[in-house]
Amino acid sequence: MTQSTRKPGLTSGSISLLIVIASSAAAALEPEAGLARVQQFLDEVETLRAEFHQTVEDGEGRVVQTSDGVLTIARPDRFRWDYAEPYEQLVLA
């Protein structure tokens, strides 16, 4: 995956922060206007790389599984989901 289309300064931390800010703005505006702003942001993302920690809970809130890995997206048609823990698994699309 080439990094030539990556927007400067766009890290997983900044992506998370931007989504939180966009979501807060969406809540303050009319729902349609807020949704349009979030959708515009997502439409402009060309590449994205984020480390993740995933927790699965049962119906009573008990943690039954945790996973760690990396998500990579290169638009318009590349998607990679790498699980590192608890065992290696790769999803490509």
Buried (B, 14 or more C-beta within 10 A) or exposed (E): EEEEEBEEEBEBEEBEEBEEEBEEEBEEEEEEEBEEBBEEBEEEBBBBBBEBEEEEEEEEEEEEEEBEBBBBBBBEEEEBBBBEEEEEEEEEE
